Amino acid sequence: MIKEFKEFITGGNVIEFAVAVIMAGAIGGVVKGFVDNIVMPFVGYFTGGTDFSQKKIILTEAVVDATGKVTTPENAIMWGNWVNAIVNLLIVGLVMFLIVKAYNKTKKKEEPAPEAPAGPTQEELLTQIRDLLKK
């Protein structure tokens, strides 16, 4: 296992991994903006103007005093944000799949090593031994 780790460290894979992490973060931000600002409003348009980021199940209502100040905030399950996160995940997964697929196409395929020349067969060796013994 240590040998594989050393190969991982020295083989340039760390650089590739670092670039992948940075790219995933950047792509994640772009996709989150795309989902929040383009995809979900488009979906909301076809669902009657629904804003999924505001969808929630209220467990306990907020408590407000006489001045209008919230003394106890509401407790709610924000399932709309979860839907946005799932759409975000699907799009990030698709983008990363396409990037990895394109990267793998650019990698040069390793050519198989040429086969070592085959030595004499067992029958040829026995024939040579027989011939040597006859002399």
Legacy VTK file of the C-alpha trace (Angstrom):
# vtk DataFile Version 3.0
C-alpha trace
ASCII
DATASET POLYDATA
POINTS 135 float
0.000 0.000 0.000
2.884 2.358 0.756
4.297 1.674 -2.713
1.023 2.701 -4.343
0.909 5.837 -2.185
4.450 6.781 -3.246
3.495 6.240 -6.886
0.404 8.382 -6.342
2.465 11.200 -4.816
5.320 11.112 -7.304
3.328 10.161 -10.383
1.734 13.574 -10.904
-1.655 12.371 -9.710
-1.589 14.865 -6.840
-1.502 17.735 -9.316
-4.358 16.217 -11.291
-6.326 15.731 -8.076
-5.702 19.327 -6.962
-6.831 20.650 -10.331
-9.932 18.452 -10.151
-10.830 19.773 -6.699
-10.410 23.383 -7.789
-12.387 22.797 -10.980
-15.155 21.024 -9.066
-15.459 23.980 -6.707
-15.586 26.442 -9.575
-18.018 24.340 -11.576
-20.136 23.835 -8.445
-20.470 27.602 -7.995
-21.369 28.120 -11.635
-23.887 25.282 -11.609
-25.457 26.515 -8.345
-25.991 29.909 -9.951
-27.360 28.221 -13.071
-29.780 26.083 -11.054
-30.917 28.884 -8.726
-31.234 31.611 -11.370
-32.191 29.797 -14.569
-33.363 26.202 -14.116
-35.573 26.554 -11.040
-37.362 29.741 -12.223
-37.983 27.919 -15.517
-39.385 24.922 -13.605
-41.379 27.309 -11.409
-42.905 28.886 -14.513
-44.370 25.538 -15.552
-45.531 24.725 -12.024
-47.627 27.868 -11.661
-44.966 30.334 -10.531
-43.706 28.172 -7.698
-40.426 29.233 -6.087
-38.969 25.974 -4.823
-36.421 27.689 -2.589
-39.316 28.985 -0.455
-41.158 25.644 -0.155
-41.215 24.355 3.403
-43.144 22.367 5.945
-43.622 24.458 9.075
-43.256 22.420 12.246
-43.753 25.310 14.691
-44.832 28.838 13.839
-42.681 31.829 14.716
-43.603 33.643 17.911
-43.887 37.428 17.486
-44.261 39.925 20.352
-46.467 43.029 20.320
-43.785 45.175 18.680
-43.477 42.782 15.761
-40.125 41.399 16.851
-39.660 37.649 16.423
-38.990 36.142 19.835
-38.888 32.525 18.670
-38.136 31.789 15.007
-40.181 29.249 13.125
-38.992 25.683 12.871
-39.456 24.387 9.328
-38.249 21.700 6.953
-36.967 23.550 3.876
-37.672 20.839 1.321
-37.552 23.280 -1.594
-33.877 23.995 -0.936
-33.319 20.251 -0.899
-34.924 19.956 -4.347
-32.611 22.733 -5.577
-29.624 20.873 -4.113
-30.631 17.639 -5.870
-30.962 19.401 -9.222
-27.605 21.058 -8.541
-26.027 17.670 -7.777
-27.398 16.105 -10.951
-26.073 18.909 -13.125
-22.642 18.932 -11.421
-22.467 15.144 -11.835
-23.306 15.414 -15.518
-20.739 18.163 -16.099
-18.019 16.264 -14.237
-18.866 13.086 -16.178
-18.498 14.969 -19.461
-15.191 16.511 -18.348
-13.737 13.157 -17.282
-14.974 11.509 -20.470
-13.341 14.221 -22.601
-10.125 13.994 -20.552
-9.965 10.222 -20.997
-10.323 10.629 -24.759
-7.299 12.924 -24.833
-5.084 10.501 -22.929
-2.766 8.510 -25.148
-3.559 4.848 -24.933
-0.644 2.717 -23.850
0.601 0.413 -26.538
0.980 -3.172 -25.449
4.567 -4.152 -24.776
6.064 -6.230 -27.536
6.143 -9.897 -26.661
9.483 -11.354 -25.746
10.853 -13.675 -28.381
9.655 -17.149 -27.700
12.360 -19.624 -26.786
12.572 -23.135 -28.154
9.696 -25.435 -27.371
10.023 -28.417 -25.088
10.104 -30.777 -28.063
12.922 -28.817 -29.704
14.966 -28.918 -26.494
14.428 -32.678 -26.160
15.430 -33.146 -29.791
18.622 -31.144 -29.214
19.437 -33.189 -26.088
18.842 -36.428 -28.003
21.062 -35.292 -30.828
23.819 -34.294 -28.397
23.587 -37.668 -26.636
23.899 -39.519 -29.972
27.275 -37.872 -30.651
LINES 1 136
135 0 1 2 3 4 5 6 7 8 9 10 11 12 13 14 15 16 17 18 19 20 21 22 23 24 25 26 27 28 29 30 31 32 33 34 35 36 37 38 39 40 41 42 43 44 45 46 47 48 49 50 51 52 53 54 55 56 57 58 59 60 61 62 63 64 65 66 67 68 69 70 71 72 73 74 75 76 77 78 79 80 81 82 83 84 85 86 87 88 89 90 91 92 93 94 95 96 97 98 99 100 101 102 103 104 105 106 107 108 109 110 111 112 113 114 115 116 117 118 119 120 121 122 123 124 125 126 127 128 129 130 131 132 133 134
